[in-house]
Amino acid sequence: MNTPSALARTPLYDWHCANGGRMIDFAGWSMPVQYGSIMDEHNTTRSAVGITDISHMGRLRFEGPGAAVFLAELLTRRVADMALGQVRYSLVTNEAGGILDDVLVGYYHNSYGQPYYVLVVNASNRLKIVKWIQDHLSEERANKPGEEILFTDVTSLWAMFAIQGPMSVELLQPLVDEDLAMMKYYRGAQAQILHPRAQRQGGIVSRTGYTGEDGFELSVGATVATAVWEALLEQGKSLGVLPTGLGCRDTLRLEAGMPLYGHELSESINPIEAGLTFACHLVGYDFPGRDALLAIKDKPLSRVRIGLESTGRRVAREGAAILLNDQKIGEVTSGTFSPTLQRPIAMGYIGAEHAEVGREVLLDIRGRKESARIVELPFYSRQKKGK
């Protein structure tokens, strides 16, 4: 998938290059950051529908009678009680409780009724998480009679698209055999892809996303990925669909207050200070870092993740100091100009004693101080339609 001299490529690489994709190095992959205007791609996702190639995300598959227990002992979230088709946001933590990655785990049955789990991990962390799994999955454990576990990295075999926006059901429904309007959030299914050039291959569709909008994530075989992608664009012409790059994916997730690994999440940040306590089930299976998190949760927090809105027009980027009375109380982890709110926004960490919503602070932006105030997350929340 990758060599020291070349970036990895998704199955859509040639399409991106031929259709105006501005390609960048993202976590060792050649990915489109935009096709036209990031602002247009962002606003189209908020108002209609956009599709993003997210095939660089790692996809790890677990099968066998021991898979559920193994994942329960690996992840911070319960797995054994998941219903068929359920998807959960979870974390992988180290022994000190630091975050190795944030992931989605889905539970499905194949066409023969055999259960399996799919773990979707960040592209930048895939090799690290694969090694973490291998270190915890000994040959003896994997082959224990009656509790066998088959672990496979299927990233290169599949493409993955994010189909996001209020018209995502209308766009995707003609191409899959699942009733998408009835699919609940954080649910998914193994589906048939109905486009003729897809040769009726199976795929996985889930009502999940990273934009704050309604939408789906669709996994299809790498060999039919371009055909399905082009069919989505053709199907969506009347809806105003646009292909969207990683640039607007970042502005969308930031407006939605969603953390990004390497910014709001890292091995030196624990889930409790990150505001992700809901993703940690500390009673039950013993996963790496559980004891550390049990100790942390009963102590006062030294820092917490917050949202910031600036009063000026300058954007505070990662690393900008957050000041109170000319004293540094924290640091920005992500910042952008919000196309939806038409003002600069940021997330960061500050001392917990200063984290009162509404507090006025200063941001040191390249040596110049800008006024800002602490606000509740998320910055943007869509109007939900009965789901």
C-alpha positions, 0 to 999 in steps of 0.5 A: 500500500505504501513505500518510502518513495511513494504516497499510498493511493486510494482506488479513486486517485486517478479520478481525483487527479483527472477532475481537479483534485488538489492533492496533498500528503495526508498521513502518507496518502495522496488525498484531495484537499479540495476540488474548487472552493473549500467554502463552496464544498462546505456550504454544499454539504450543509445545504444539500449533499457532498461526497468525500473519498475517505478510503485512507481510513483504516478498516480492520475486520474481526471474526470468530467466536472470540472476537467480541470478548477480544474487542471488549478487552481492547476498546473503552466501550462495551462490545458484547451487548451490541445489536446487529447493525449497531455502530459505536464510537470508542477509543483505544487507550494506553496503560496510562489512559492516553488516547491511542486512537478514536474509532468506530466499531460496527457489528454485522452479519455476512450473507451467510449469517456469520457475525463479524466486527469492523473497526474503522481507525484513523489513517495516521494511526492504522499501523500503530493500532494494527501493531497494538492489536497484534501485541495483544492478540497472541497466537495462543489467544487467536487459536484457543479452541472455541474462542478463535479470532481471525483478524484482517486488515482489509483497508486496501480491499475496500474504498470508503465514501462519506455521503453527507448532507440533508439530501444524502438519503435521496442521493444514496437510496437508488444505489443500495437495497437498504431502506435508508430513511428507516435506518437509525443513527449509528446503525448500519447494514451489509447492503447490495450495491445496485449499480450495474457496473458494481456487479451487484457486489456487497458493501457496508452502509452506516448512518454515521459521519464526521460533519455534524450533518445527516449522512452515511458512510459507504464501503465498497470493493476497491475494484468497483469504487470508481463506478460507484463514485461516478454513479453517485455524482451522476445521480446527484446532479439534480440535488447539487452534489459536489465532490468534497475534499479534506479541507471542508471535512475539517471545517465541518467537523470543527463546527460540529465540535468533533475532536481530531486525532493529533489535535484534540486527541493524543497519547498525552490526552485522556478521554475525561479531559477531552470530554469523552467520558461517555465513550468509556465503560469503566465497569466490566471488561478490563481494557488497557488504561481502565485502571488509570481512567478509574483513578483519573475520573475521581480527581479534579481535572487540570485541563478541559477541552473548550470551544472559542469564538473570536470577535475579530476576523483573524484565525487562531491556529494550533499552538496559539496561546490562550491568555487571561490577565496576560497569563497563559491558561491554555493552548489552541488545538484547532482553529478555522474560519467558520463558513456557517457562522461567518466568524473564526472558531477554535478548540483548545485545552485550558485549565479547568478552573478557567473553563466557564462558558462566556468567559472573555479571553485573549488569543495570541495570534502570531504575536498579536492579541485577539479577543475571544470568549469560551462557548459551549460545544458544538458550535453548530448543530443541525435541525434533526428530523425525528431521528 
